[in-house]
Amino acid sequence: MTSGVICDLLRKLPLFFTIPATFLSFLVRKAAHMSIYFVLGATLLYGFYPLNNLKNSVLFSIFTGIFYSITDEFHQGFSPGRSPQVTDVCIDSFGVILGVILFLILLEKKAKIAN
């Protein structure tokens, strides 16, 4: 799959020579989880931001992202060869929170530039 292609490319870099292939594959898959949910978190806050209450927008974005992660893992339980993982929910949730934080940082920078 895609993670295999990325692992093959990374293995050509000196930094990754000594990392076992199975562990490198694990890292690539978990990084993909986090980065996808990072984008989700930022996008959710972008969508909810016009609610005029930043605190509620942030909380709603985080809870929506985490809820989506939980339902995504639950859904995996019905797919052959896949199983839901609590660690994936944690990694996904961390990605959502980082995405929200990045969006907040960008909002703050935008406000400073406007002033």
ABEGO torsion letter per residue (X at the ends): XAAAAAAAAAAABAAAAABBAAAAAAAAAAAAAAAAAAAAAAAAAAAAAAAGBAAAAAAAAAAAAAAAAAAAAAAAAABBGBBBBAAAAAAAAAAAAAAAAAAAAAAAAAAAAAX
